[in-house]
Amino acid sequence: MDSIIVIDKMEKKDWEQVRDIYRDGINTGNATFDTETPDWEEWDRKYLPVCRLAAREGQRVVGWAALLPVNAKAAFSGVAELSIYLRAGTTGKGLGTRLMDELVKESELQGFWTLQAGIFPENKGSIRLHEKFGFERVGVRRRLGKLHGVWRDVLLMERRSNTVGIE
């Protein structure tokens, strides 16, 4: 990025920009099975209250990351699925790397020992980003769901912390 990027806590006031970035991801056809953006209340219920990050260029949110619970059982309290999205036109500039680095650090501070991701195999940039941070390919869920009438596979990736949950 050419200007200073600050990564900090995502706030409710960021929602319109976060939603716009999510819409950018939806429009690629390779980021999510969602076809419409949720409203704030739905998004807020879906994502964990911790580890919600916004990457800012001045007042402009250029990326975001957040965690989803995997399972309500206490045994899985340290496992979460991550979402990471960048504003259209900002990829290839190191923003994803910075955002993922902060998310991994913050998730470990919050006690998460495993992060997982489900990625469309066609999303090569996301796969490379996850591999850069030690995510391993766990498997492929074949024809998991249809997007715009087309069956899509989902690559499962996960990262186990080297500092949390090692006892």
Contacts in CASP RR format, 6 or more apart in sequence:
PFRMAT RR
TARGET T0000
AUTHOR 0000-0000-0000
METHOD contacts of the structure
MODEL  1
MDSIIVIDKMEKKDWEQVRDIYRDGINTGNATFDTETPDWEEWDRKYLPV
CRLAAREGQRVVGWAALLPVNAKAAFSGVAELSIYLRAGTTGKGLGTRLM
DELVKESELQGFWTLQAGIFPENKGSIRLHEKFGFERVGVRRRLGKLHGV
WRDVLLMERRSNTVGIE
1 57 0 8 1.000
1 62 0 8 1.000
1 90 0 8 1.000
1 93 0 8 1.000
1 94 0 8 1.000
1 95 0 8 1.000
3 57 0 8 1.000
3 58 0 8 1.000
4 57 0 8 1.000
4 58 0 8 1.000
5 55 0 8 1.000
5 56 0 8 1.000
5 57 0 8 1.000
5 62 0 8 1.000
5 95 0 8 1.000
5 98 0 8 1.000
6 55 0 8 1.000
6 56 0 8 1.000
6 58 0 8 1.000
7 53 0 8 1.000
7 54 0 8 1.000
7 55 0 8 1.000
7 56 0 8 1.000
7 98 0 8 1.000
7 99 0 8 1.000
7 102 0 8 1.000
8 53 0 8 1.000
8 54 0 8 1.000
8 56 0 8 1.000
9 52 0 8 1.000
9 53 0 8 1.000
9 54 0 8 1.000
10 18 0 8 1.000
10 52 0 8 1.000
10 53 0 8 1.000
10 54 0 8 1.000
10 64 0 8 1.000
10 66 0 8 1.000
11 54 0 8 1.000
12 40 0 8 1.000
12 44 0 8 1.000
14 54 0 8 1.000
14 61 0 8 1.000
14 64 0 8 1.000
15 40 0 8 1.000
15 43 0 8 1.000
17 54 0 8 1.000
17 60 0 8 1.000
17 61 0 8 1.000
18 43 0 8 1.000
18 54 0 8 1.000
18 61 0 8 1.000
18 63 0 8 1.000
18 64 0 8 1.000
19 37 0 8 1.000
19 40 0 8 1.000
19 43 0 8 1.000
20 87 0 8 1.000
21 61 0 8 1.000
21 62 0 8 1.000
21 63 0 8 1.000
21 64 0 8 1.000
21 85 0 8 1.000
21 86 0 8 1.000
21 87 0 8 1.000
22 32 0 8 1.000
22 34 0 8 1.000
22 37 0 8 1.000
22 64 0 8 1.000
22 85 0 8 1.000
23 37 0 8 1.000
24 85 0 8 1.000
24 86 0 8 1.000
24 87 0 8 1.000
24 88 0 8 1.000
25 31 0 8 1.000
25 32 0 8 1.000
25 85 0 8 1.000
25 88 0 8 1.000
26 32 0 8 1.000
26 34 0 8 1.000
26 35 0 8 1.000
26 36 0 8 1.000
26 37 0 8 1.000
27 88 0 8 1.000
29 120 0 8 1.000
29 147 0 8 1.000
29 148 0 8 1.000
30 120 0 8 1.000
30 122 0 8 1.000
30 123 0 8 1.000
31 85 0 8 1.000
31 120 0 8 1.000
31 123 0 8 1.000
31 126 0 8 1.000
33 145 0 8 1.000
33 147 0 8 1.000
33 152 0 8 1.000
35 147 0 8 1.000
35 148 0 8 1.000
38 46 0 8 1.000
46 68 0 8 1.000
47 66 0 8 1.000
47 67 0 8 1.000
47 68 0 8 1.000
47 83 0 8 1.000
48 66 0 8 1.000
48 67 0 8 1.000
48 68 0 8 1.000
48 69 0 8 1.000
48 80 0 8 1.000
50 67 0 8 1.000
50 106 0 8 1.000
50 110 0 8 1.000
51 65 0 8 1.000
51 66 0 8 1.000
51 67 0 8 1.000
51 80 0 8 1.000
51 103 0 8 1.000
51 106 0 8 1.000
51 107 0 8 1.000
51 110 0 8 1.000
51 112 0 8 1.000
52 64 0 8 1.000
52 65 0 8 1.000
52 66 0 8 1.000
52 67 0 8 1.000
53 64 0 8 1.000
53 65 0 8 1.000
53 66 0 8 1.000
53 99 0 8 1.000
53 102 0 8 1.000
53 103 0 8 1.000
53 106 0 8 1.000
54 61 0 8 1.000
54 63 0 8 1.000
54 64 0 8 1.000
55 61 0 8 1.000
55 62 0 8 1.000
55 63 0 8 1.000
55 64 0 8 1.000
55 86 0 8 1.000
55 95 0 8 1.000
55 96 0 8 1.000
55 98 0 8 1.000
55 99 0 8 1.000
56 62 0 8 1.000
61 87 0 8 1.000
62 86 0 8 1.000
62 87 0 8 1.000
62 90 0 8 1.000
62 95 0 8 1.000
63 84 0 8 1.000
63 85 0 8 1.000
63 86 0 8 1.000
63 87 0 8 1.000
63 90 0 8 1.000
63 95 0 8 1.000
63 96 0 8 1.000
63 99 0 8 1.000
64 83 0 8 1.000
64 84 0 8 1.000
64 85 0 8 1.000
64 99 0 8 1.000
65 82 0 8 1.000
65 83 0 8 1.000
65 84 0 8 1.000
65 85 0 8 1.000
65 99 0 8 1.000
65 100 0 8 1.000
65 102 0 8 1.000
65 103 0 8 1.000
66 82 0 8 1.000
66 83 0 8 1.000
67 80 0 8 1.000
67 81 0 8 1.000
67 82 0 8 1.000
67 83 0 8 1.000
67 103 0 8 1.000
67 107 0 8 1.000
67 112 0 8 1.000
67 115 0 8 1.000
68 80 0 8 1.000
68 81 0 8 1.000
68 82 0 8 1.000
68 83 0 8 1.000
69 76 0 8 1.000
69 80 0 8 1.000
69 81 0 8 1.000
70 76 0 8 1.000
70 79 0 8 1.000
70 80 0 8 1.000
70 81 0 8 1.000
70 116 0 8 1.000
71 79 0 8 1.000
78 111 0 8 1.000
78 112 0 8 1.000
78 113 0 8 1.000
78 114 0 8 1.000
78 164 0 8 1.000
79 112 0 8 1.000
79 113 0 8 1.000
79 114 0 8 1.000
79 115 0 8 1.000
79 116 0 8 1.000
80 107 0 8 1.000
80 112 0 8 1.000
80 114 0 8 1.000
80 115 0 8 1.000
80 116 0 8 1.000
81 115 0 8 1.000
81 116 0 8 1.000
81 117 0 8 1.000
81 118 0 8 1.000
82 103 0 8 1.000
82 107 0 8 1.000
82 115 0 8 1.000
82 116 0 8 1.000
82 117 0 8 1.000
84 96 0 8 1.000
84 99 0 8 1.000
84 100 0 8 1.000
84 103 0 8 1.000
84 126 0 8 1.000
84 129 0 8 1.000
86 95 0 8 1.000
86 96 0 8 1.000
86 99 0 8 1.000
91 125 0 8 1.000
96 129 0 8 1.000
97 129 0 8 1.000
97 132 0 8 1.000
100 129 0 8 1.000
100 130 0 8 1.000
100 132 0 8 1.000
100 133 0 8 1.000
101 133 0 8 1.000
103 115 0 8 1.000
104 115 0 8 1.000
104 133 0 8 1.000
104 159 0 8 1.000
107 115 0 8 1.000
107 161 0 8 1.000
108 161 0 8 1.000
108 163 0 8 1.000
108 164 0 8 1.000
111 164 0 8 1.000
111 165 0 8 1.000
112 161 0 8 1.000
112 164 0 8 1.000
113 160 0 8 1.000
113 161 0 8 1.000
113 164 0 8 1.000
113 165 0 8 1.000
113 166 0 8 1.000
114 158 0 8 1.000
114 159 0 8 1.000
114 160 0 8 1.000
114 161 0 8 1.000
115 135 0 8 1.000
115 158 0 8 1.000
115 159 0 8 1.000
116 138 0 8 1.000
116 156 0 8 1.000
116 157 0 8 1.000
116 158 0 8 1.000
116 159 0 8 1.000
117 126 0 8 1.000
117 130 0 8 1.000
117 135 0 8 1.000
117 156 0 8 1.000
117 157 0 8 1.000
117 158 0 8 1.000
118 154 0 8 1.000
118 155 0 8 1.000
118 156 0 8 1.000
118 157 0 8 1.000
119 126 0 8 1.000
119 127 0 8 1.000
119 130 0 8 1.000
119 154 0 8 1.000
119 155 0 8 1.000
119 157 0 8 1.000
120 152 0 8 1.000
120 153 0 8 1.000
120 154 0 8 1.000
120 155 0 8 1.000
121 127 0 8 1.000
121 140 0 8 1.000
121 153 0 8 1.000
121 154 0 8 1.000
121 155 0 8 1.000
127 155 0 8 1.000
127 157 0 8 1.000
130 157 0 8 1.000
130 159 0 8 1.000
131 157 0 8 1.000
133 159 0 8 1.000
134 159 0 8 1.000
135 157 0 8 1.000
135 158 0 8 1.000
135 159 0 8 1.000
136 157 0 8 1.000
136 158 0 8 1.000
136 159 0 8 1.000
137 155 0 8 1.000
137 156 0 8 1.000
137 157 0 8 1.000
138 156 0 8 1.000
138 157 0 8 1.000
138 158 0 8 1.000
139 155 0 8 1.000
139 156 0 8 1.000
140 153 0 8 1.000
140 154 0 8 1.000
140 155 0 8 1.000
140 156 0 8 1.000
141 153 0 8 1.000
141 154 0 8 1.000
141 156 0 8 1.000
142 153 0 8 1.000
143 151 0 8 1.000
143 152 0 8 1.000
143 153 0 8 1.000
144 152 0 8 1.000
144 153 0 8 1.000
144 154 0 8 1.000
145 151 0 8 1.000
145 152 0 8 1.000
145 154 0 8 1.000
146 152 0 8 1.000
END
